[in-house]
Amino acid sequence: MEWSEQDPSNCSVGRTADIVGKPWVLVILRELFRGLRRFDEIQEHLGVSAPMLARRLDFLVECGLLVRRPYRLPGRRERHEYHLTPAGQDLFPILAALHEWGDAHLADPAGPATTYRHRGCGADVRLQLSCTRGHTLTAGAEEVLPEPGPGARPRHAQRR
């Protein structure tokens, strides 16, 4: 079955884009990966409005990417910190890929604002594609053969 014949409603890219493509989502996730956990810290660092940040954090909790954990400062009311779930942590390669692409194509003339280094040895971190047999793909998309998966269905099939 050719891609043009497939029903795209079961596409993992489309479903993922429905989540991470919403305004502010990727940069909120970046803040969490960088260690910010509290609403006021995230809001101050991003400059996003409180209502927008609250909506996005609620959305990310509903999607299962974040969990809320209560905390209380002495003499203050209970508040919540936000922590990545395992599903949220699995998005790190997406952010790293965007970071790598941005460094290559959009960084300031002086260079990127952040570098990713391996904690173990200090070398730069680079993403790479590999197959399940351990072969590293170097040319990119032209080395990848997309094929219909077990959830593929014809485009004109009835949707339930």
C-alpha positions as CSV (number, residue, x, y, z in Angstrom):
1,M,0.0,0.0,0.0
2,E,1.4,3.4,-1.0
3,W,1.4,6.2,1.5
4,S,-1.1,8.2,-0.5
5,E,-3.5,5.2,-0.1
6,Q,-3.2,5.1,3.7
7,D,-5.5,6.7,6.2
8,P,-3.3,9.2,8.0
9,S,-5.4,9.3,11.1
10,N,-3.3,6.6,12.7
11,C,0.0,8.5,12.0
12,S,2.3,8.7,15.0
13,V,3.9,11.9,13.6
14,G,0.5,13.6,13.3
15,R,-0.5,12.5,16.8
16,T,2.8,13.7,18.3
17,A,2.6,17.0,16.4
18,D,-0.9,17.5,17.9
19,I,0.8,17.6,21.3
20,V,4.2,19.1,20.8
21,G,3.1,21.5,18.0
22,K,1.0,23.6,20.3
23,P,2.5,27.0,21.1
24,W,4.8,27.0,24.1
25,V,4.9,23.2,24.5
26,L,8.4,22.5,23.3
27,V,9.9,25.4,25.2
28,I,8.1,24.4,28.4
29,L,9.5,20.9,28.0
30,R,12.9,22.5,27.4
31,E,12.6,24.3,30.7
32,L,11.8,21.1,32.5
33,F,14.7,19.2,30.9
34,R,16.9,22.1,32.0
35,G,15.8,21.7,35.6
36,L,13.0,24.3,36.2
37,R,10.1,22.8,38.0
38,R,8.0,25.5,39.5
39,F,5.3,27.6,37.7
40,D,6.8,31.0,38.7
41,E,10.3,29.9,37.6
42,I,9.1,28.7,34.2
43,Q,6.9,31.8,33.7
44,E,9.7,34.2,34.6
45,H,12.2,32.5,32.4
46,L,9.9,32.2,29.3
47,G,8.0,35.5,29.8
48,V,4.7,33.6,29.0
49,S,1.4,34.8,30.5
50,A,0.2,32.9,33.6
51,P,-3.1,31.8,32.0
52,M,-1.3,30.4,28.9
53,L,1.3,28.6,31.0
54,A,-1.4,27.1,33.3
55,R,-3.3,25.8,30.2
56,R,-0.2,24.3,28.7
57,L,0.9,22.7,32.0
58,D,-2.6,21.3,32.5
59,F,-2.5,20.0,28.9
60,L,0.9,18.3,29.4
61,V,-0.4,16.7,32.6
62,E,-3.5,15.4,30.8
63,C,-1.3,14.0,28.0
64,G,0.7,12.1,30.5
65,L,4.0,14.0,29.8
66,L,4.1,15.7,33.2
67,V,3.0,15.0,36.8
68,R,2.3,17.6,39.5
69,R,4.0,17.2,42.9
70,P,2.9,19.3,45.8
71,Y,5.4,21.4,47.8
72,R,5.0,24.1,50.4
73,L,7.4,26.9,51.3
74,P,7.4,27.9,55.0
75,G,4.5,30.2,55.7
76,R,3.1,29.8,52.2
77,R,0.2,27.9,50.6
78,E,0.7,24.5,48.9
79,R,1.9,24.8,45.3
80,H,3.0,22.3,42.7
81,E,6.1,21.4,40.9
82,Y,6.1,19.8,37.5
83,H,8.1,16.7,36.7
84,L,8.6,14.8,33.5
85,T,7.0,11.3,33.3
86,P,8.8,8.5,31.5
87,A,6.8,9.5,28.4
88,G,7.8,13.1,28.8
89,Q,11.5,12.1,29.2
90,D,11.2,10.1,26.0
91,L,10.8,13.4,24.1
92,F,14.3,14.5,24.9
93,P,15.7,13.2,21.5
94,I,13.1,15.4,19.8
95,L,14.4,18.5,21.6
96,A,18.0,17.4,21.1
97,A,17.3,17.1,17.3
98,L,15.7,20.5,17.2
99,H,18.6,21.9,19.2
100,E,21.2,20.3,16.8
101,W,19.3,21.6,13.7
102,G,19.0,25.1,15.2
103,D,22.7,25.2,16.1
104,A,23.5,24.2,12.5
105,H,21.1,26.6,10.8
106,L,20.0,29.4,13.2
107,A,22.7,30.0,15.8
108,D,24.1,33.5,16.3
109,P,27.4,34.2,14.5
110,A,29.2,33.8,17.8
111,G,27.8,30.3,18.1
112,P,25.0,28.5,19.9
113,A,23.8,29.6,23.3
114,T,24.0,26.0,24.7
115,T,26.0,23.0,23.9
116,Y,25.1,19.4,24.8
117,R,28.0,17.4,26.2
118,H,28.2,13.8,27.4
119,R,28.5,13.7,31.2
120,G,30.8,10.7,31.0
121,C,33.6,12.0,28.8
122,G,32.7,15.7,27.9
123,A,32.4,15.1,24.2
124,D,29.7,16.9,22.1
125,V,26.5,15.0,21.9
126,R,25.2,14.3,18.4
127,L,22.1,12.4,17.3
128,Q,22.3,9.6,14.9
129,L,19.8,7.2,13.4
130,S,20.5,3.5,13.6
131,C,18.6,0.3,12.7
132,T,17.7,-2.4,15.1
133,R,20.7,-4.4,13.8
134,G,23.1,-1.6,14.9
135,H,23.9,0.0,11.5
136,T,24.4,3.7,11.7
137,L,22.6,5.7,9.0
138,T,24.7,8.7,7.8
139,A,22.9,10.1,4.8
140,G,19.5,10.7,6.5
141,A,16.1,10.2,5.0
142,E,17.3,8.7,1.8
143,E,18.6,5.6,3.8
144,V,15.2,5.1,5.4
145,L,12.4,3.0,3.7
146,P,9.0,3.8,5.2
147,E,6.7,0.9,5.0
148,P,3.1,0.3,6.1
149,G,2.9,-0.9,9.7
150,P,0.5,-3.2,11.5
151,G,-1.9,-0.3,12.2
152,A,-2.0,0.9,8.5
153,R,-5.4,0.9,7.0
154,P,-6.7,2.1,3.6
155,R,-7.6,5.7,3.3
156,H,-11.2,5.1,2.5
157,A,-11.8,2.5,5.2
158,Q,-14.6,3.3,7.6
159,R,-13.4,4.9,10.8
160,R,-14.8,3.7,14.0
